[in-house]
Amino acid sequence: MGNELRNRSILMVSYLVILATVIEIVSRNV
């Protein structure tokens, strides 16, 4: 169960990193 929680947190962190990268690219293009 702890392993599943760690996988979920890793997925959330990577999602936040991708989201931040997309926002940075969009704001840079504007």
Order of alpha helices (4+ residues) and beta strands (2+ residues): alpha
